[in-house]
Amino acid sequence: MPVSFAGKLVVAISSRALFNLSDSHRVYESEGLEAYQAYQITHEDEVLEPGDAFPLVRKLLKINERAGGEPRVEVILLSRNSSDTGLRVFNSIEHYQLPITRAAFAGGHSPHRYVSAFGAHLFLSTDQDDVREALNAGYAAATILSGGTSSRDDGQLRIAFDGDAVLFSDDSERIFQESGLEAFTENERRAAREPLSGGPFKGFLAALHKLQSEFDPDNSPIRTALVTARSAPAHERVVRTLRAWDIRIDESLFLGGLDKGAFLDAFAADVFFDDQQGHCESAARHVAAGHVPHGVSNEPKVPGKGQGISK
């Protein structure tokens, strides 16, 4: 029987998100591909320092230790390296004893096309072009920013999400951009019982929820939070949408425009996903942040239009 990832949470990650490859990347940018290849081969026995997504990946993989029996989480390495230059990455994976055994080395090309082949629920990278390609293909993807990480190490993985254009479509945000806050609020009040359409991270949240359901709620290795600048009365449509999807969110923070950083710190998020670059940069002072370059807030601005509801 062929190997199957059915029933597993599958996360794909780039080598530069998993490890700090800044030195070799500078060689590539300043001296070119051949110099980069020579540098990687020369240093292939030198262990790489952890990258910005390393703590998140380690916590994801530790869930398998609590699952018992068949592992429930699979992490795949997707890299622009060749297998030759990527040997240093796998040597470092072995050093840190990370159970990552599958990889696609794309030899200088974008590896995003393998997100689908591996059936990944999420792709994390430091290359925004690769992330956009994955999002355009219909997969959850985010650009990991350099910054803070959660200081908690109790074994529980905590993931926080923005709402519109991340978990949900950007339809309501477009109304704000075009017609302002009053029109947005009236639309959400009128459509309170109409579920929002799913955004790019709906499938990833559903996979997380499925994995959570295998554990006692009081002893789950995963905790999720919605952190949105929506407030009453726009909160009702969100609550009813998640209910219609039959998906559990452990904590919901309706902040009414307050800065999210302190709340993400209080939640002790291991990662926060948001579609607005500015919010991610602010969050990254407290926790790891993933920018989701999707939706109206990431389209070229039209003069005279709004600048976002700061969801």
Secondary structure per residue as TSV (DSSP state, phi and psi in degrees):
chain	resnum	aa	ss	phi	psi
A	1	M	-	360.0	135.3
A	2	P	-	-68.7	154.0
A	3	V	-	-67.4	141.4
A	4	S	-	-132.9	144.3
A	5	F	-	-96.3	11.5
A	6	A	T	-56.3	130.9
A	7	G	T	84.4	-4.0
A	8	K	S	-97.1	155.1
A	9	L	E	-87.4	120.2
A	10	V	E	-115.0	122.7
A	11	V	E	-121.6	128.2
A	12	A	E	-103.7	139.7
A	13	I	E	-139.5	142.7
A	14	S	E	-81.3	158.7
A	15	S	H	-64.8	-34.9
A	16	R	H	-76.8	-18.6
A	17	A	H	-81.2	-34.1
A	18	L	H	-78.3	-39.3
A	19	F	B	-128.2	158.4
A	20	N	-	-82.2	102.7
A	21	L	-	-110.4	26.4
A	22	S	H	-62.9	-38.6
A	23	D	H	-64.4	-48.4
A	24	S	H	-68.9	-31.8
A	25	H	H	-67.4	-35.5
A	26	R	H	-65.0	-37.4
A	27	V	H	-61.4	-44.1
A	28	Y	H	-60.8	-45.4
A	29	E	H	-70.2	-34.2
A	30	S	H	-92.7	-29.0
A	31	E	H	-121.5	-11.4
A	32	G	-	100.6	178.1
A	33	L	H	-65.5	-44.6
A	34	E	H	-62.9	-40.8
A	35	A	H	-65.5	-38.6
A	36	Y	H	-62.4	-46.5
A	37	Q	H	-60.1	-43.6
A	38	A	H	-64.7	-39.5
A	39	Y	H	-63.1	-46.2
A	40	Q	H	-64.2	-41.4
A	41	I	H	-67.6	-41.6
A	42	T	H	-61.9	-34.9
A	43	H	T	-104.7	16.6
A	44	E	T	-67.1	-18.0
A	45	D	T	-93.5	1.8
A	46	E	S	-92.0	124.4
A	47	V	-	-70.2	133.4
A	48	L	-	-77.5	146.5
A	49	E	-	-74.2	151.2
A	50	P	B	-58.1	144.3
A	51	G	-	-94.2	-173.6
A	52	D	T	-66.6	-27.9
A	53	A	T	-97.0	0.7
A	54	F	H	-59.0	-47.8
A	55	P	H	-60.1	-37.9
A	56	L	H	-63.7	-46.3
A	57	V	H	-62.6	-42.7
A	58	R	H	-60.7	-41.5
A	59	K	H	-68.0	-38.2
A	60	L	H	-58.4	-47.2
A	61	L	H	-70.3	-27.7
A	62	K	H	-68.2	-19.9
A	63	I	H	-58.7	-32.7
A	64	N	H	-61.8	-29.8
A	65	E	H	-69.1	-25.9
A	66	R	H	-94.2	-14.8
A	67	A	H	-74.3	-37.0
A	68	G	-	74.1	142.5
A	69	G	S	70.7	-136.3
A	70	E	S	-66.7	132.1
A	71	P	-	-56.8	142.3
A	72	R	-	-104.2	-10.7
A	73	V	E	-125.6	134.8
A	74	E	E	-124.9	127.6
A	75	V	E	-111.3	128.8
A	76	I	E	-113.2	137.2
A	77	L	E	-91.2	123.2
A	78	L	E	-117.8	121.8
A	79	S	E	-138.5	146.6
A	80	R	S	-77.9	-10.5
A	81	N	S	-63.7	163.3
A	82	S	-	-87.3	168.2
A	83	S	T	-62.0	-29.2
A	84	D	T	-66.6	-53.3
A	85	T	T	-75.5	-19.5
A	86	G	T	-81.4	-5.1
A	87	L	H	-60.2	-35.4
A	88	R	H	-62.5	-36.3
A	89	V	H	-65.2	-46.9
A	90	F	H	-68.4	-31.8
A	91	N	H	-62.7	-38.9
A	92	S	H	-70.9	-37.6
A	93	I	H	-58.6	-42.8
A	94	E	H	-65.9	-40.0
A	95	H	H	-59.3	-43.7
A	96	Y	T	-84.3	1.5
A	97	Q	T	56.4	43.2
A	98	L	-	-87.6	127.7
A	99	P	-	-78.2	65.0
A	100	I	-	-112.6	116.3
A	101	T	-	-121.3	-11.9
A	102	R	-	-114.3	142.7
A	103	A	E	-155.6	157.1
A	104	A	E	-127.3	116.2
A	105	F	E	-101.4	111.9
A	106	A	-	-90.2	3.5
A	107	G	T	58.5	46.7
A	108	G	T	94.5	-12.4
A	109	H	S	-96.9	165.2
A	110	S	-	-66.9	132.3
A	111	P	-	-89.2	8.7
A	112	H	T	-61.0	-27.8
A	113	R	H	-66.5	-16.5
A	114	Y	H	-86.8	-6.8
A	115	V	H	-58.6	-45.6
A	116	S	H	-67.2	-44.6
A	117	A	H	-60.3	-37.1
A	118	F	H	-85.2	-8.7
A	119	G	T	68.0	35.2
A	120	A	-	-71.7	139.0
A	121	H	S	-84.0	-18.3
A	122	L	E	-153.2	140.9
A	123	F	E	-124.9	125.1
A	124	L	E	-116.0	131.9
A	125	S	E	-150.3	167.2
A	126	T	S	-100.8	-1.9
A	127	D	-	-100.6	108.8
A	128	Q	H	-65.1	-31.7
A	129	D	H	-64.5	-42.8
A	130	D	H	-63.3	-39.0
A	131	V	H	-64.8	-44.5
A	132	R	H	-60.9	-40.8
A	133	E	H	-61.6	-42.2
A	134	A	H	-66.0	-42.2
A	135	L	H	-62.7	-42.4
A	136	N	H	-64.0	-26.3
A	137	A	T	-84.8	-2.1
A	138	G	T	97.3	19.1
A	139	Y	-	-114.6	147.6
A	140	A	-	-66.1	129.7
A	141	A	E	-154.3	151.3
A	142	A	E	-151.0	149.4
A	143	T	E	-92.5	117.6
A	144	I	E	-76.6	128.5
A	145	L	-	-95.1	149.0
A	146	S	S	-73.6	140.9
A	147	G	S	161.7	-148.1
A	148	G	-	-76.1	159.2
A	149	T	-	-133.3	155.3
A	150	S	-	-63.7	137.4
A	151	S	-	-86.3	-7.7
A	152	R	-	-71.1	141.9
A	153	D	-	-142.5	51.7
A	154	D	S	-93.9	6.4
A	155	G	S	91.8	-12.4
A	156	Q	-	-90.4	129.8
A	157	L	E	-87.2	124.1
A	158	R	E	-118.0	119.8
A	159	I	E	-122.3	128.4
A	160	A	E	-115.3	143.7
A	161	F	E	-128.2	141.7
A	162	D	-	-74.9	167.6
A	163	G	T	-94.2	-84.5
A	164	D	B	-62.4	132.5
A	165	A	T	75.7	2.2
A	166	V	T	-120.8	-76.2
A	167	L	T	-76.0	-36.0
A	168	F	B	-112.6	167.1
A	169	S	-	-66.8	170.8
A	170	D	S	-96.3	18.2
A	171	D	H	-58.3	-45.5
A	172	S	H	-69.9	-38.1
A	173	E	H	-62.2	-35.8
A	174	R	H	-63.7	-35.2
A	175	I	H	-63.6	-42.4
A	176	F	H	-62.1	-45.5
A	177	Q	H	-59.3	-37.8
A	178	E	H	-87.4	-33.6
A	179	S	H	-128.1	-6.4
A	180	G	-	96.9	176.1
A	181	L	H	-64.3	-42.0
A	182	E	H	-61.8	-42.6
A	183	A	H	-67.0	-39.2
A	184	F	H	-60.7	-48.9
A	185	T	H	-62.2	-42.1
A	186	E	H	-66.0	-39.6
A	187	N	H	-62.7	-44.0
A	188	E	H	-69.2	-32.8
A	189	R	H	-67.4	-45.0
A	190	R	H	-67.6	-35.7
A	191	A	T	-100.6	21.7
A	192	A	T	-56.0	-32.0
A	193	R	T	-97.7	7.2
A	194	E	S	-101.5	113.2
A	195	P	-	-57.9	140.9
A	196	L	-	-68.5	150.9
A	197	S	-	-71.0	154.6
A	198	G	B	-74.2	144.1
A	199	G	-	-96.1	-172.7
A	200	P	T	-64.9	-20.9
A	201	F	T	-101.0	7.0
A	202	K	H	-60.3	-45.1
A	203	G	H	-64.3	-38.5
A	204	F	H	-66.4	-42.7
A	205	L	H	-62.4	-40.3
A	206	A	H	-63.0	-40.0
A	207	A	H	-66.6	-38.8
A	208	L	H	-62.5	-44.7
A	209	H	H	-60.7	-42.0
A	210	K	H	-62.0	-42.0
A	211	L	H	-67.2	-41.8
A	212	Q	H	-57.9	-37.5
A	213	S	T	-65.5	-13.7
A	214	E	T	-83.4	-5.7
A	215	F	S	-118.4	157.2
A	216	D	-	-60.9	127.9
A	217	P	G	-54.2	-30.6
A	218	D	G	-82.0	-6.2
A	219	N	G	-137.4	35.5
A	220	S	-	-79.4	141.1
A	221	P	S	-80.3	0.1
A	222	I	E	-129.8	137.5
A	223	R	E	-136.1	135.5
A	224	T	E	-118.5	156.6
A	225	A	E	-145.9	141.6
A	226	L	E	-98.1	123.8
A	227	V	E	-123.1	100.5
A	228	T	E	-131.3	149.7
A	229	A	S	-85.0	2.8
A	230	R	-	-61.2	154.2
A	231	S	-	-145.3	176.3
A	232	A	T	-60.1	138.6
A	233	P	T	-91.7	2.8
A	234	A	T	-72.2	-7.5
A	235	H	H	-72.2	-30.6
A	236	E	H	-61.3	-39.9
A	237	R	H	-65.7	-35.4
A	238	V	H	-64.0	-47.3
A	239	V	H	-60.0	-45.7
A	240	R	H	-70.3	-29.9
A	241	T	H	-65.2	-49.3
A	242	L	H	-62.6	-35.3
A	243	R	H	-65.1	-42.5
A	244	A	H	-65.5	-34.5
A	245	W	H	-76.4	-13.3
A	246	D	T	58.3	45.1
A	247	I	-	-120.7	133.1
A	248	R	-	-91.1	132.2
A	249	I	-	-114.2	126.9
A	250	D	S	-70.5	-40.3
A	251	E	E	-134.6	141.1
A	252	S	E	-129.2	122.5
A	253	L	E	-115.6	111.8
A	254	F	E	-101.9	100.5
A	255	L	-	-96.8	-8.0
A	256	G	T	55.4	36.3
A	257	G	T	96.3	-5.1
A	258	L	-	-65.8	152.0
A	259	D	-	-61.3	136.2
A	260	K	S	-83.2	-18.4
A	261	G	H	-55.0	-50.1
A	262	A	H	-64.1	-33.6
A	263	F	H	-73.6	-37.0
A	264	L	H	-66.2	-36.3
A	265	D	H	-65.1	-41.7
A	266	A	H	-65.9	-36.8
A	267	F	H	-72.3	-19.8
A	268	A	T	62.0	48.0
A	269	A	-	-64.8	138.7
A	270	D	S	-81.4	-25.3
A	271	V	E	-160.7	147.9
A	272	F	E	-128.8	131.2
A	273	F	E	-109.5	127.3
A	274	D	E	-144.9	149.5
A	275	D	S	-86.1	-11.2
A	276	Q	-	-103.8	123.9
A	277	Q	H	-56.3	-42.9
A	278	G	H	-62.1	-39.8
A	279	H	H	-65.8	-38.1
A	280	C	H	-65.9	-42.0
A	281	E	H	-64.2	-38.2
A	282	S	H	-66.6	-44.3
A	283	A	H	-64.6	-34.6
A	284	A	T	-66.2	-11.5
A	285	R	T	-73.8	-15.2
A	286	H	T	-117.1	-42.7
A	287	V	S	-141.2	168.9
A	288	A	-	-66.3	140.4
A	289	A	E	-131.3	143.2
A	290	G	E	-121.4	117.7
A	291	H	E	-82.1	129.1
A	292	V	-	-105.9	95.5
A	293	P	-	-77.0	70.3
A	294	H	-	-136.6	149.1
A	295	G	S	88.8	-177.9
A	296	V	G	-61.3	-32.4
A	297	S	G	-69.8	-12.6
A	298	N	G	-109.9	11.2
A	299	E	S	-95.5	156.3
A	300	P	-	-55.3	133.9
A	301	K	-	-74.9	138.4
A	302	V	-	-95.0	128.3
A	303	P	T	-52.7	132.1
A	304	G	T	95.8	-11.4
A	305	K	S	-88.0	165.7
A	306	G	-	-70.0	168.8
A	307	Q	-	-112.6	17.9
A	308	G	-	109.1	148.5
A	309	I	-	-86.7	2.2
A	310	S	-	53.9	54.1
A	311	K	-	-62.8	360.0
